[in-house]
Amino acid sequence: MITPLNTVFLSLDKPLQDEILFESGIKLYIDPNYDPEWRATVTGKVAGIPKNPTGECSEVCNKIKIGDECAFSYRVISDRCVSKVDDYFMPISPDNPYQKKFTNFQKDILSVTGMPPAFNRISNIWIGLLTDKRGNRIDGTQGNEHEVERWLSQFKFSGIQDLGFNNLMLADKQNLWRCQFTELLAKKVGDKIIAINDRVIMTPIDEDVKHRIELQEGIALPYHDVRMRYIDRGRMISGGEDMGFKKGDILAFEPNYLEKYTLWSKKYFLIKKRRVNGKWQIAT
């Protein structure tokens, strides 16, 4: 068995999720190749721990053991590369007939854009542009759609099937995934989720605002609830104990630092400890 050094090995059922399981028990199947960066698996089992971890890695590794179910950053899976040669381009933009964008292993950007026609023209103006990773122009063209497609034909293209995973490795005839200790988020113990790194884990807070809207608008709404989810606060379940907080406390933070994860079919808010602004208290 290969022993990791200041990193952790994980075993996963599958790297990309092809189903969505709702808390109600309803399950939907999806194509993981559609927006694959949003389908990354974020839970797995610990398969390898360093024998002599050092520094902060030691603090994290002392909280886990082989076989533990752990949650980790989506970056472990989404760190991908083009497995073909450097000059192959693959799509990186949504399916839009008027805006296409591709990249290669060297991080060059190839884009094709259809612009609305000018005042005295009937057809769209098409622009093809090739830039390097710093945004410097390498090549380009402008004309009608056929002319730009002909310019585009000089490049080689690959698809999502040609992507490789940078953290995937084969050891002892099994697939293992390298995970930096900084990317480990939490572990599951029974029905509890316990933070094992620098994140505070919270559940979202929803509030029924139906009565408030009825008073504000002067109308009666249907019987069902009208719920609002706060994005600047959450109810702590783990991770803030060393900061003086306890389970159930409502913590405040800036929304732009919020990380949203679905872990074991439930939605959670994660925030780095240094980004927690304080605790909400009910006025008496």
PASEBA-1860 file (N, C-alpha, C; in nm, 3 decimals):
! residues 284
1> MITPLNTV> 0.085/-0.120/0.000/0.000/0.000/0.000/0.088/0.125/0.000 ~ 0.061/0.217/-0.089/0.134/0.342/-0.095/0.092/0.430/0.022 ~ 0.189/0.486/0.094/0.161/0.573/0.207/0.172/0.718/0.163 ~ 0.068/0.799/0.183/0.075/0.940/0.143/0.169/1.019/0.233 ~ 0.218/1.131/0.181/0.306/1.221/0.257/0.242/1.359/0.261 ~ 0.195/1.398/0.380/0.129/1.528/0.399/0.013/1.550/0.304 ~ -0.052/1.442/0.268/-0.177/1.447/0.192/-0.259/1.326/0.233 ~ -0.383/1.319/0.194/-0.472/1.209/0.232/-0.523/1.142/0.106
9> FLSLDKPL> -0.534/1.011/0.108/-0.591/0.936/-0.003/-0.738/0.907/0.027 ~ -0.822/0.920/-0.076/-0.965/0.894/-0.063/-1.008/0.791/-0.165 ~ -1.111/0.714/-0.131/-1.176/0.624/-0.227/-1.318/0.674/-0.249 ~ -1.360/0.676/-0.376/-1.491/0.729/-0.413/-1.569/0.625/-0.493 ~ -1.700/0.630/-0.481/-1.784/0.544/-0.564/-1.777/0.589/-0.710 ~ -1.781/0.721/-0.732/-1.772/0.778/-0.866/-1.734/0.925/-0.853 ~ -1.653/0.977/-0.943/-1.608/1.116/-0.932/-1.715/1.220/-0.967 ~ -1.806/1.186/-1.058/-1.911/1.278/-1.101/-2.047/1.219/-1.067
17> QDEILFES> -2.133/1.301/-1.010/-2.265/1.255/-0.968/-2.362/1.250/-1.087 ~ -2.429/1.137/-1.102/-2.527/1.124/-1.210/-2.669/1.115/-1.158 ~ -2.688/1.153/-1.031/-2.823/1.154/-0.974/-2.832/1.260/-0.865 ~ -2.951/1.309/-0.843/-2.978/1.405/-0.738/-3.081/1.343/-0.644 ~ -3.044/1.332/-0.517/-3.136/1.275/-0.418/-3.184/1.387/-0.326 ~ -3.313/1.415/-0.328/-3.370/1.519/-0.246/-3.400/1.466/-0.106 ~ -3.411/1.558/-0.009/-3.439/1.517/0.128/-3.572/1.444/0.139 ~ -3.662/1.469/0.046/-3.792/1.401/0.047/-3.781/1.255/0.002
25> GIKLYIDP> -3.664/1.217/-0.053/-3.645/1.081/-0.102/-3.659/1.068/-0.251 ~ -3.702/1.173/-0.320/-3.714/1.172/-0.465/-3.575/1.174/-0.528 ~ -3.555/1.090/-0.629/-3.425/1.081/-0.695/-3.440/1.113/-0.844 ~ -3.353/1.200/-0.894/-3.351/1.235/-1.035/-3.216/1.196/-1.094 ~ -3.217/1.148/-1.218/-3.093/1.110/-1.286/-3.056/1.220/-1.386 ~ -2.926/1.251/-1.393/-2.877/1.357/-1.479/-2.755/1.308/-1.555 ~ -2.720/1.383/-1.660/-2.599/1.354/-1.735/-2.483/1.429/-1.671 ~ -2.385/1.359/-1.611/-2.276/1.429/-1.542/-2.185/1.508/-1.636
33> NYDPEWRA> -2.194/1.481/-1.767/-2.111/1.556/-1.861/-2.165/1.695/-1.888 ~ -2.286/1.723/-1.841/-2.343/1.857/-1.854/-2.301/1.938/-1.731 ~ -2.225/2.045/-1.753/-2.168/2.124/-1.644/-2.097/2.034/-1.543 ~ -1.993/1.961/-1.586/-1.928/1.863/-1.496/-1.869/1.926/-1.371 ~ -1.830/2.055/-1.377/-1.774/2.118/-1.258/-1.876/2.130/-1.146 ~ -2.007/2.124/-1.181/-2.112/2.129/-1.079/-2.154/1.990/-1.033 ~ -2.099/1.886/-1.095/-2.136/1.748/-1.061/-2.028/1.676/-0.982 ~ -1.926/1.748/-0.938/-1.814/1.685/-0.869/-1.859/1.620/-0.738
41> TVTGKVAG> -1.813/1.498/-0.714/-1.838/1.431/-0.588/-1.762/1.502/-0.476 ~ -1.823/1.519/-0.360/-1.757/1.590/-0.249/-1.758/1.507/-0.121 ~ -1.792/1.378/-0.131/-1.785/1.290/-0.014/-1.722/1.158/-0.054 ~ -1.647/1.098/0.035/-1.582/0.971/0.010/-1.527/0.914/0.139 ~ -1.452/0.804/0.127/-1.395/0.738/0.245/-1.243/0.756/0.247 ~ -1.189/0.772/0.367/-1.045/0.785/0.385/-0.980/0.650/0.357 ~ -0.882/0.650/0.264/-0.814/0.525/0.226/-0.666/0.527/0.262 ~ -0.613/0.644/0.297/-0.472/0.652/0.332/-0.441/0.778/0.409
49> IPKNPTGE> -0.362/0.766/0.516/-0.326/0.879/0.601/-0.174/0.879/0.619 ~ -0.108/0.994/0.618/0.037/0.998/0.639/0.076/0.935/0.773 ~ 0.188/0.863/0.774/0.234/0.802/0.899/0.287/0.907/0.996 ~ 0.357/1.004/0.945/0.418/1.107/1.030/0.386/1.246/0.975 ~ 0.259/1.286/0.980/0.224/1.418/0.929/0.285/1.528/1.015 ~ 0.307/1.643/0.955/0.369/1.755/1.026/0.279/1.878/1.022 ~ 0.302/1.969/1.116/0.232/2.098/1.117/0.082/2.086/1.122 ~ 0.015/2.170/1.043/-0.131/2.172/1.041/-0.187/2.042/0.986
57> CSEVCNKI> -0.111/1.975/0.899/-0.156/1.846/0.846/-0.174/1.746/0.960 ~ -0.086/1.752/1.058/-0.096/1.661/1.172/-0.224/1.686/1.250 ~ -0.262/1.813/1.269/-0.383/1.846/1.343/-0.507/1.788/1.276 ~ -0.510/1.795/1.142/-0.626/1.744/1.069/-0.627/1.591/1.069 ~ -0.511/1.532/1.041/-0.504/1.386/1.030/-0.532/1.316/1.163 ~ -0.506/1.382/1.273/-0.535/1.322/1.404/-0.685/1.310/1.430 ~ -0.766/1.376/1.348/-0.910/1.374/1.367/-0.979/1.269/1.279 ~ -0.903/1.201/1.194/-0.963/1.104/1.102/-0.889/0.971/1.111
65> KIGDECAF> -0.954/0.866/1.058/-0.893/0.733/1.052/-0.938/0.666/0.924 ~ -0.870/0.559/0.888/-0.904/0.485/0.767/-1.049/0.438/0.774 ~ -1.122/0.460/0.667/-1.262/0.417/0.660/-1.361/0.526/0.696 ~ -1.315/0.637/0.752/-1.407/0.746/0.786/-1.472/0.803/0.660 ~ -1.600/0.837/0.671/-1.668/0.909/0.564/-1.638/1.057/0.580 ~ -1.580/1.117/0.478/-1.537/1.257/0.488/-1.595/1.339/0.373 ~ -1.610/1.467/0.400/-1.646/1.564/0.298/-1.522/1.644/0.263 ~ -1.510/1.680/0.136/-1.391/1.751/0.090/-1.429/1.854/-0.016
73> SYRVISDR> -1.338/1.941/-0.048/-1.363/2.047/-0.144/-1.390/1.990/-0.283 ~ -1.479/2.056/-0.357/-1.508/2.015/-0.495/-1.384/2.024/-0.583 ~ -1.283/2.100/-0.540/-1.162/2.119/-0.621/-1.083/1.990/-0.638 ~ -1.098/1.894/-0.546/-1.028/1.766/-0.559/-1.066/1.698/-0.691 ~ -1.193/1.704/-0.728/-1.240/1.641/-0.852/-1.232/1.737/-0.970 ~ -1.263/1.863/-0.948/-1.270/1.958/-1.060/-1.133/1.999/-1.112 ~ -1.026/1.961/-1.044/-0.891/1.988/-1.094/-0.863/1.889/-1.207 ~ -0.888/1.932/-1.329/-0.882/1.843/-1.444/-0.789/1.895/-1.551
81> CVSKVDDY> -0.752/1.809/-1.644/-0.660/1.846/-1.751/-0.705/1.778/-1.880 ~ -0.659/1.833/-1.991/-0.684/1.772/-2.121/-0.583/1.661/-2.141 ~ -0.628/1.540/-2.156/-0.537/1.426/-2.164/-0.474/1.410/-2.302 ~ -0.527/1.480/-2.402/-0.466/1.475/-2.534/-0.351/1.575/-2.542 ~ -0.291/1.589/-2.659/-0.175/1.675/-2.675/-0.214/1.821/-2.654 ~ -0.111/1.906/-2.639/-0.131/2.044/-2.595/-0.223/2.126/-2.685 ~ -0.225/2.098/-2.817/-0.297/2.187/-2.907/-0.443/2.149/-2.928 ~ -0.494/2.051/-2.854/-0.635/2.017/-2.864/-0.717/2.113/-2.778
89> FMPISPDN> -0.827/2.162/-2.835/-0.916/2.254/-2.763/-1.042/2.180/-2.720 ~ -1.093/2.219/-2.602/-1.218/2.162/-2.554/-1.312/2.275/-2.511 ~ -1.444/2.258/-2.522/-1.539/2.365/-2.489/-1.541/2.398/-2.340 ~ -1.555/2.527/-2.308/-1.564/2.571/-2.168/-1.680/2.668/-2.148 ~ -1.767/2.679/-2.247/-1.881/2.771/-2.235/-2.011/2.695/-2.253 ~ -2.124/2.750/-2.202/-2.254/2.685/-2.224/-2.285/2.673/-2.372 ~ -2.378/2.585/-2.405/-2.415/2.562/-2.544/-2.493/2.682/-2.596 ~ -2.422/2.772/-2.665/-2.481/2.894/-2.718/-2.434/2.911/-2.862
97> PYQKKFTN> -2.524/2.911/-2.959/-2.481/2.918/-3.099/-2.411/3.048/-3.135 ~ -2.428/3.153/-3.054/-2.367/3.282/-3.085/-2.246/3.316/-2.998 ~ -2.210/3.225/-2.909/-2.094/3.250/-2.822/-2.032/3.116/-2.786 ~ -1.918/3.085/-2.846/-1.848/2.960/-2.818/-1.708/2.992/-2.767 ~ -1.665/2.916/-2.670/-1.533/2.938/-2.611/-1.468/2.804/-2.582 ~ -1.337/2.795/-2.614/-1.262/2.671/-2.597/-1.126/2.703/-2.533 ~ -1.067/2.601/-2.471/-0.933/2.618/-2.415/-0.853/2.490/-2.438 ~ -0.719/2.502/-2.430/-0.633/2.385/-2.444/-0.547/2.368/-2.319
105> FQKDILSV> -0.457/2.271/-2.323/-0.373/2.242/-2.207/-0.282/2.360/-2.171 ~ -0.248/2.442/-2.269/-0.162/2.559/-2.245/-0.241/2.680/-2.197 ~ -0.373/2.665/-2.177/-0.461/2.771/-2.129/-0.487/2.880/-2.234 ~ -0.458/2.849/-2.362/-0.498/2.942/-2.467/-0.651/2.944/-2.475 ~ -0.708/3.057/-2.515/-0.852/3.072/-2.527/-0.889/3.096/-2.673 ~ -0.978/3.013/-2.722/-1.029/3.026/-2.858/-1.178/3.059/-2.849 ~ -1.219/3.171/-2.906/-1.359/3.213/-2.894/-1.416/3.249/-3.031 ~ -1.545/3.223/-3.046/-1.621/3.258/-3.166/-1.747/3.330/-3.120
113> TGMPPAFN> -1.769/3.450/-3.173/-1.882/3.532/-3.128/-1.960/3.583/-3.248 ~ -2.091/3.570/-3.242/-2.179/3.625/-3.344/-2.237/3.757/-3.297 ~ -2.206/3.867/-3.366/-2.251/4.000/-3.328/-2.374/4.040/-3.409 ~ -2.464/4.120/-3.351/-2.579/4.168/-3.428/-2.533/4.243/-3.553 ~ -2.611/4.237/-3.659/-2.570/4.302/-3.784/-2.563/4.454/-3.770 ~ -2.474/4.514/-3.848/-2.464/4.660/-3.851/-2.587/4.719/-3.918 ~ -2.596/4.853/-3.919/-2.714/4.923/-3.968/-2.748/4.888/-4.112 ~ -2.644/4.875/-4.195/-2.668/4.852/-4.338/-2.642/4.707/-4.379
121> RISNIWIG> -2.645/4.613/-4.281/-2.622/4.472/-4.311/-2.742/4.389/-4.267 ~ -2.755/4.271/-4.328/-2.865/4.181/-4.295/-2.818/4.069/-4.203 ~ -2.701/4.012/-4.232/-2.651/3.897/-4.156/-2.562/3.941/-4.040 ~ -2.545/3.852/-3.945/-2.460/3.881/-3.829/-2.313/3.895/-3.869 ~ -2.241/3.967/-3.787/-2.096/3.976/-3.801/-2.034/3.875/-3.707 ~ -1.945/3.791/-3.759/-1.883/3.687/-3.678/-1.735/3.719/-3.655 ~ -1.690/3.691/-3.533/-1.551/3.719/-3.494/-1.490/3.595/-3.433 ~ -1.374/3.555/-3.482/-1.297/3.446/-3.424/-1.170/3.503/-3.364
129> LLTDKRGN> -1.135/3.459/-3.242/-1.019/3.516/-3.174/-0.946/3.408/-3.095 ~ -0.813/3.408/-3.107/-0.728/3.318/-3.030/-0.632/3.401/-2.946 ~ -0.636/3.382/-2.813/-0.548/3.456/-2.722/-0.474/3.357/-2.633 ~ -0.361/3.402/-2.579/-0.290/3.316/-2.483/-0.348/3.336/-2.345 ~ -0.292/3.268/-2.245/-0.348/3.271/-2.110/-0.340/3.409/-2.046 ~ -0.257/3.498/-2.102/-0.246/3.635/-2.049/-0.339/3.732/-2.122 ~ -0.412/3.680/-2.222/-0.504/3.765/-2.296/-0.444/3.831/-2.419 ~ -0.319/3.795/-2.451/-0.254/3.852/-2.570/-0.305/3.784/-2.696
137> RIDGTQGN> -0.331/3.864/-2.799/-0.386/3.811/-2.924/-0.282/3.730/-2.999 ~ -0.321/3.609/-3.040/-0.233/3.524/-3.122/-0.279/3.525/-3.267 ~ -0.410/3.511/-3.288/-0.466/3.507/-3.423/-0.613/3.545/-3.414 ~ -0.671/3.572/-3.529/-0.813/3.606/-3.530/-0.863/3.635/-3.670 ~ -0.994/3.646/-3.682/-1.054/3.679/-3.810/-1.191/3.738/-3.788 ~ -1.245/3.801/-3.891/-1.379/3.859/-3.886/-1.443/3.844/-4.022 ~ -1.572/3.812/-4.024/-1.642/3.797/-4.150/-1.778/3.736/-4.126 ~ -1.829/3.665/-4.227/-1.958/3.598/-4.208/-1.936/3.464/-4.138
145> EHEVERWL> -2.045/3.396/-4.107/-2.034/3.273/-4.029/-1.951/3.167/-4.102 ~ -1.970/3.154/-4.234/-1.896/3.054/-4.310/-1.746/3.083/-4.307 ~ -1.707/3.208/-4.317/-1.565/3.245/-4.317/-1.499/3.215/-4.183 ~ -1.571/3.243/-4.076/-1.515/3.217/-3.943/-1.509/3.067/-3.915 ~ -1.609/2.991/-3.961/-1.606/2.845/-3.944/-1.489/2.785/-4.021 ~ -1.459/2.840/-4.137/-1.345/2.791/-4.215/-1.214/2.821/-4.142 ~ -1.204/2.938/-4.079/-1.086/2.971/-3.998/-1.075/2.877/-3.878 ~ -1.189/2.843/-3.819/-1.192/2.758/-3.701/-1.150/2.614/-3.734
153> SQFKFSGI> -1.166/2.573/-3.860/-1.137/2.435/-3.898/-0.989/2.399/-3.890 ~ -0.901/2.499/-3.876/-0.758/2.471/-3.865/-0.719/2.416/-3.728 ~ -0.808/2.428/-3.627/-0.777/2.385/-3.491/-0.832/2.244/-3.466 ~ -0.770/2.175/-3.369/-0.812/2.041/-3.330/-0.896/2.050/-3.202 ~ -1.001/1.969/-3.193/-1.093/1.977/-3.081/-1.109/1.840/-3.016 ~ -1.137/1.844/-2.886/-1.168/1.723/-2.810/-1.290/1.753/-2.725 ~ -1.346/1.649/-2.662/-1.466/1.666/-2.582/-1.442/1.635/-2.437 ~ -1.550/1.634/-2.360/-1.541/1.608/-2.217/-1.482/1.470/-2.189
161> QDLGFNNL> -1.498/1.376/-2.284/-1.446/1.241/-2.264/-1.294/1.237/-2.262 ~ -1.230/1.343/-2.311/-1.083/1.347/-2.316/-1.021/1.417/-2.195 ~ -1.105/1.455/-2.098/-1.053/1.520/-1.979/-0.998/1.416/-1.881 ~ -0.886/1.449/-1.818/-0.830/1.364/-1.715/-0.839/1.432/-1.579 ~ -0.829/1.353/-1.472/-0.835/1.405/-1.336/-0.693/1.414/-1.281 ~ -0.653/1.532/-1.241/-0.516/1.552/-1.192/-0.489/1.480/-1.061 ~ -0.591/1.459/-0.978/-0.571/1.398/-0.846/-0.600/1.248/-0.843 ~ -0.631/1.191/-0.958/-0.661/1.048/-0.964/-0.532/0.968/-0.983
169> MLADKQNL> -0.517/0.860/-0.906/-0.400/0.774/-0.919/-0.443/0.628/-0.900 ~ -0.366/0.538/-0.960/-0.392/0.395/-0.948/-0.290/0.336/-0.852 ~ -0.338/0.278/-0.742/-0.249/0.218/-0.643/-0.309/0.087/-0.597 ~ -0.228/-0.019/-0.600/-0.274/-0.151/-0.558/-0.404/-0.191/-0.628 ~ -0.407/-0.162/-0.758/-0.519/-0.199/-0.845/-0.651/-0.132/-0.807 ~ -0.645/-0.019/-0.740/-0.767/0.055/-0.710/-0.744/0.204/-0.734 ~ -0.851/0.272/-0.767/-0.843/0.416/-0.790/-0.845/0.491/-0.656 ~ -0.746/0.574/-0.636/-0.738/0.658/-0.518/-0.726/0.803/-0.561
177> WRCQFTEL> -0.770/0.891/-0.473/-0.769/1.033/-0.503/-0.686/1.108/-0.400 ~ -0.590/1.187/-0.450/-0.510/1.270/-0.360/-0.592/1.388/-0.312 ~ -0.589/1.414/-0.183/-0.662/1.526/-0.124/-0.570/1.597/-0.026 ~ -0.538/1.722/-0.054/-0.458/1.801/0.040/-0.535/1.817/0.171 ~ -0.464/1.816/0.281/-0.532/1.824/0.411/-0.615/1.951/0.423 ~ -0.573/2.057/0.352/-0.650/2.183/0.356/-0.784/2.171/0.286 ~ -0.801/2.066/0.202/-0.925/2.048/0.128/-1.024/1.960/0.202 ~ -0.984/1.897/0.312/-1.078/1.818/0.393/-1.168/1.913/0.472
185> LAKKVGDK> -1.295/1.886/0.474/-1.391/1.977/0.537/-1.454/1.921/0.664 ~ -1.499/1.796/0.658/-1.574/1.740/0.771/-1.574/1.589/0.763 ~ -1.616/1.524/0.871/-1.637/1.381/0.869/-1.775/1.351/0.925 ~ -1.831/1.236/0.886/-1.963/1.196/0.931/-1.950/1.087/1.036 ~ -2.011/1.111/1.151/-2.011/1.014/1.260/-2.156/0.986/1.296 ~ -2.207/0.873/1.252/-2.350/0.846/1.271/-2.432/0.945/1.190 ~ -2.521/1.015/1.258/-2.601/1.117/1.191/-2.541/1.256/1.205 ~ -2.425/1.267/1.269/-2.363/1.396/1.294/-2.255/1.426/1.191
193> IIAINDRV> -2.238/1.555/1.160/-2.129/1.602/1.075/-2.037/1.687/1.162 ~ -1.911/1.652/1.165/-1.814/1.718/1.252/-1.707/1.786/1.167 ~ -1.689/1.916/1.187/-1.587/1.991/1.114/-1.449/1.944/1.157 ~ -1.356/1.930/1.062/-1.221/1.884/1.095/-1.114/1.979/1.042 ~ -1.155/2.097/0.999/-1.057/2.190/0.945/-1.094/2.332/0.987 ~ -1.068/2.429/0.902/-1.086/2.569/0.941/-1.222/2.624/0.901 ~ -1.320/2.537/0.872/-1.453/2.583/0.837/-1.551/2.562/0.952 ~ -1.647/2.654/0.960/-1.763/2.637/1.047/-1.876/2.586/0.958
201> IMTPIDED> -1.944/2.482/1.003/-2.051/2.421/0.925/-2.185/2.462/0.985 ~ -2.275/2.508/0.898/-2.406/2.557/0.942/-2.516/2.501/0.853 ~ -2.636/2.500/0.905/-2.753/2.471/0.824/-2.817/2.603/0.784 ~ -2.872/2.612/0.662/-2.940/2.735/0.620/-3.062/2.765/0.707 ~ -3.098/2.894/0.715/-3.214/2.937/0.793/-3.320/2.989/0.697 ~ -3.436/2.927/0.698/-3.550/2.971/0.618/-3.655/3.034/0.710 ~ -3.716/3.141/0.662/-3.819/3.209/0.741/-3.945/3.225/0.657 ~ -4.058/3.199/0.720/-4.186/3.218/0.653/-4.220/3.368/0.657
209> VKHRIELQ> -4.223/3.432/0.541/-4.248/3.577/0.533/-4.385/3.606/0.473 ~ -4.472/3.507/0.471/-4.605/3.526/0.412/-4.681/3.639/0.482 ~ -4.684/3.637/0.616/-4.759/3.738/0.690/-4.699/3.876/0.666 ~ -4.567/3.885/0.659/-4.502/4.014/0.636/-4.540/4.071/0.500 ~ -4.543/3.986/0.398/-4.578/4.031/0.263/-4.724/4.073/0.258 ~ -4.811/3.999/0.327/-4.954/4.034/0.328/-4.976/4.172/0.391 ~ -4.904/4.201/0.499/-4.917/4.332/0.562/-4.861/4.442/0.474 ~ -4.749/4.414/0.408/-4.684/4.515/0.325/-4.765/4.546/0.200
217> EGIALPYH> -4.820/4.441/0.136/-4.891/4.459/0.010/-5.041/4.479/0.029 ~ -5.093/4.447/0.148/-5.235/4.462/0.173/-5.320/4.361/0.099 ~ -5.265/4.242/0.079/-5.339/4.137/0.008/-5.330/4.008/0.088 ~ -5.421/3.915/0.059/-5.419/3.783/0.121/-5.358/3.685/0.023 ~ -5.254/3.615/0.067/-5.186/3.518/-0.018/-5.248/3.380/0.000 ~ -5.224/3.289/-0.094/-5.276/3.151/-0.080/-5.225/3.085/0.047 ~ -5.278/2.968/0.073/-5.252/2.901/0.201/-5.106/2.858/0.219 ~ -5.036/2.828/0.110/-4.900/2.775/0.125/-4.805/2.883/0.179
225> DVRMRYID> -4.696/2.838/0.240/-4.598/2.931/0.297/-4.521/3.004/0.188 ~ -4.471/3.121/0.223/-4.377/3.194/0.139/-4.248/3.206/0.221 ~ -4.147/3.131/0.181/-4.027/3.121/0.262/-3.910/3.196/0.199 ~ -3.828/3.254/0.285/-3.709/3.327/0.243/-3.588/3.265/0.311 ~ -3.481/3.245/0.235/-3.358/3.187/0.292/-3.254/3.297/0.310 ~ -3.202/3.309/0.431/-3.097/3.407/0.458/-2.964/3.357/0.401 ~ -2.887/3.447/0.345/-2.754/3.411/0.294/-2.643/3.483/0.369 ~ -2.678/3.553/0.478/-2.577/3.622/0.558/-2.568/3.566/0.699
233> RGRMISGG> -2.633/3.451/0.723/-2.632/3.387/0.854/-2.668/3.239/0.840 ~ -2.634/3.161/0.942/-2.667/3.020/0.942/-2.665/2.967/1.084 ~ -2.725/2.850/1.104/-2.732/2.789/1.237/-2.619/2.687/1.251 ~ -2.527/2.713/1.343/-2.407/2.632/1.355/-2.437/2.491/1.403 ~ -2.369/2.394/1.339/-2.378/2.257/1.387/-2.240/2.205/1.430 ~ -2.131/2.265/1.377/-1.998/2.220/1.416/-1.892/2.318/1.365 ~ -1.780/2.321/1.436/-1.664/2.396/1.388/-1.634/2.525/1.461 ~ -1.727/2.580/1.537/-1.704/2.708/1.604/-1.686/2.698/1.753
241> EDMGFKKG> -1.671/2.576/1.805/-1.660/2.557/1.949/-1.538/2.628/2.007 ~ -1.425/2.625/1.933/-1.304/2.689/1.984/-1.309/2.841/1.975 ~ -1.418/2.894/1.918/-1.438/3.039/1.909/-1.540/3.087/2.012 ~ -1.588/2.996/2.096/-1.684/3.033/2.198/-1.828/3.014/2.156 ~ -1.854/2.956/2.039/-1.990/2.932/1.993/-2.030/2.789/2.027 ~ -2.160/2.766/2.026/-2.210/2.632/2.053/-2.313/2.594/1.947 ~ -2.341/2.465/1.941/-2.436/2.414/1.842/-2.570/2.483/1.858 ~ -2.626/2.530/1.747/-2.754/2.600/1.748/-2.741/2.750/1.741
249> DILAFEPN> -2.621/2.804/1.768/-2.601/2.949/1.758/-2.618/2.995/1.614 ~ -2.675/3.114/1.598/-2.690/3.173/1.464/-2.572/3.267/1.441 ~ -2.489/3.234/1.342/-2.366/3.309/1.316/-2.384/3.398/1.194 ~ -2.320/3.514/1.200/-2.327/3.612/1.092/-2.198/3.613/1.012 ~ -2.210/3.639/0.880/-2.093/3.644/0.792/-2.129/3.723/0.667 ~ -2.027/3.760/0.589/-2.050/3.828/0.463/-2.086/3.725/0.356 ~ -2.195/3.745/0.282/-2.240/3.644/0.185/-2.136/3.608/0.079 ~ -2.048/3.702/0.042/-1.952/3.672/-0.065/-1.844/3.573/-0.023
257> YLEKYTLW> -1.835/3.542/0.106/-1.739/3.441/0.153/-1.803/3.306/0.179 ~ -1.931/3.296/0.153/-2.005/3.174/0.183/-1.974/3.063/0.082 ~ -1.959/2.940/0.132/-1.945/2.821/0.048/-2.068/2.734/0.070 ~ -2.132/2.694/-0.040/-2.253/2.613/-0.032/-2.221/2.471/-0.077 ~ -2.254/2.374/0.006/-2.228/2.234/-0.026/-2.353/2.150/0.002 ~ -2.372/2.046/-0.080/-2.470/1.943/-0.051/-2.392/1.820/-0.007 ~ -2.404/1.786/0.123/-2.329/1.675/0.181/-2.427/1.570/0.231 ~ -2.411/1.449/0.180/-2.498/1.339/0.219/-2.646/1.378/0.205
265> SKKYFLIK> -2.677/1.438/0.089/-2.813/1.473/0.046/-2.875/1.590/0.121 ~ -2.798/1.661/0.203/-2.850/1.778/0.272/-2.765/1.901/0.242 ~ -2.828/2.017/0.242/-2.759/2.141/0.208/-2.700/2.205/0.333 ~ -2.576/2.255/0.318/-2.507/2.318/0.430/-2.437/2.445/0.383 ~ -2.418/2.537/0.479/-2.337/2.656/0.459/-2.203/2.633/0.528 ~ -2.094/2.667/0.458/-1.961/2.659/0.517/-1.894/2.796/0.507 ~ -1.825/2.835/0.612/-1.755/2.962/0.613/-1.625/2.944/0.690 ~ -1.518/3.004/0.642/-1.392/2.996/0.715/-1.406/3.070/0.848
273> KRRVNGKW> -1.341/3.017/0.950/-1.356/3.071/1.085/-1.324/3.220/1.090 ~ -1.221/3.261/1.019/-1.182/3.402/1.024/-1.283/3.494/0.955 ~ -1.379/3.434/0.883/-1.481/3.513/0.814/-1.610/3.527/0.896 ~ -1.616/3.463/1.012/-1.734/3.475/1.098/-1.732/3.611/1.166 ~ -1.840/3.687/1.151/-1.847/3.822/1.209/-1.897/3.823/1.352 ~ -1.975/3.725/1.390/-2.029/3.724/1.527/-2.152/3.638/1.537 ~ -2.223/3.651/1.648/-2.342/3.570/1.676/-2.463/3.661/1.690 ~ -2.573/3.616/1.628/-2.700/3.688/1.641/-2.761/3.654/1.778
281> QIAT> -2.813/3.758/1.842/-2.883/3.737/1.967/-3.022/3.796/1.959 ~ -3.120/3.726/2.018/-3.258/3.774/2.018/-3.274/3.883/2.122 ~ -3.325/3.998/2.079/-3.345/4.110/2.171/-3.455/4.077/2.271 ~ -3.434/4.117/2.395/-3.535/4.092/2.500/-3.589/4.223/2.554
END
